Every structure is written in structure tokens, then in C-alpha cells.
């Protein structure tokens, strides 16, 4: 694990609104399952909903076959999609997360 977080995810709406999660690993699992790196409580989020991937230079978001979909800047994604700082990640229709630099 790096000594400095690579990014942070700030929940802006949904049952986890107000929470901030830091991204340390190259692969970060987002979901409501026990093995999620970023555990979210909404029943509308799949146990293994999405994955954030860091390739050494850039971040990518990937839907993992979730029931209610993963959206990046309001566009539904179905394959690995580049995520830039300030992007809005929406999981289903109620959980909105802002993707930010970890500073």
C-alpha cells in the first residue's frame, strides 16, 4: 500500500452522503458486499458494483455487471472508462460520488 492516498471519493448523495473514502490500491472495489474496499450501505448498490483501477498514471472506472448501473458524468458505462479529477460517479439512481485528488 502506498504511503499517500492516490485519490478520494466524496459521497454527495445517498445513504452514505457526507462520507469520504480514500483510494490506496491499484484496484478498488466499490459495493455493499463484505469484501468491498469502499463499502456503501444502499440496497440499490450491488455487492460488487464497480471497480476503480489505477494503471500508474490514470484512473479508470468499470461497472461489474451491477443491477442498477454505473454512470460517469451522467453517461452509463459498460466498459472500462477513463475517469478524470472532478468527475461524478453515480451508482444506481441515488448514490452520487465525486472523484477528487487526495490532497
C-alpha positions in Angstrom: 0.0 0.0 0.0 1.4 3.4 -0.9 2.1 5.8 2.0 -0.1 8.5 0.3 -3.6 8.1 -0.9 -4.0 8.1 -4.7 -7.4 9.7 -4.8 -10.5 10.3 -2.7 -14.2 9.6 -3.3 -16.7 12.0 -1.6 -20.3 10.8 -1.3 -22.6 13.7 -2.2 -25.9 11.8 -2.1 -27.4 8.5 -1.0 -27.3 6.7 2.3 -23.5 7.4 2.6 -23.8 11.1 1.9 -21.0 13.1 3.6 -18.6 10.2 3.8 -15.1 10.4 2.3 -13.2 7.3 1.1 -9.5 7.3 0.2 -8.1 5.2 -2.7 -4.8 3.5 -1.8 -4.7 0.4 -4.0 -4.4 -0.1 -7.8 -7.8 -1.8 -7.8 -10.6 -0.5 -5.6 -13.9 -2.5 -5.3 -17.0 -0.4 -4.7 -20.1 -2.1 -3.4 -22.2 -3.2 -0.5 -20.5 -6.6 0.0 -18.3 -7.5 2.8 -15.2 -7.6 0.6 -15.7 -4.1 -0.9 -12.8 -1.7 -0.4 -15.3 1.1 -0.4 -18.4 -0.3 1.4 -21.6 1.5 0.7 -24.9 0.8 2.5 -27.6 1.4 -0.1 -29.6 -1.7 -1.0 -29.7 -0.3 -4.6 -26.0 -0.9 -4.9 -24.8 -4.3 -5.9 -22.4 -6.2 -3.6 -19.7 -5.9 -6.4 -21.0 -2.8 -8.1 -18.0 -1.1 -9.7 -14.2 -1.1 -9.7 -11.8 1.9 -9.8 -8.5 1.0 -11.5 -5.2 2.9 -11.3 -2.7 2.0 -14.1 0.2 4.0 -12.7 -0.9 7.3 -14.5 -4.6 7.3 -14.9 -7.8 6.1 -13.2 -10.5 4.1 -14.9 -14.0 3.2 -13.7 -15.6 -0.2 -14.6 -19.1 -1.5 -14.0 -19.0 -5.1 -12.7 -22.4 -6.1 -14.1 -24.4 -4.2 -11.5 -28.2 -4.3 -11.4 -28.8 -0.6 -11.4 -25.8 0.6 -13.5 -22.7 2.8 -13.1 -22.6 6.3 -14.6 -19.7 8.6 -15.2 -20.7 12.2 -15.6 -24.3 11.0 -16.3 -23.3 8.6 -19.0 -23.9 4.9 -18.4 -20.7 2.9 -18.8 -20.5 -0.7 -19.8 -16.7 -1.0 -20.2 -13.6 0.4 -18.6 -13.8 4.2 -18.9 -11.2 6.9 -18.0 -12.2 9.0 -15.0 -10.7 12.5 -14.6 -10.5 14.6 -11.4 -13.8 16.2 -10.5 -15.8 13.5 -12.4 -19.2 12.5 -10.9 -19.7 8.8 -10.4 -23.3 7.7 -9.9 -24.2 4.2 -8.7 -27.8 3.4 -9.5 -30.1 6.3 -9.2 -29.4 7.6 -5.7 -25.7 7.4 -4.8 -23.6 10.2 -6.3 -19.8 10.3 -5.6 -17.3 13.0 -6.6 -13.9 11.7 -7.7 -11.1 14.0 -6.4 -7.4 14.3 -5.9 -6.4 13.1 -2.5 -4.6 16.3 -1.5 
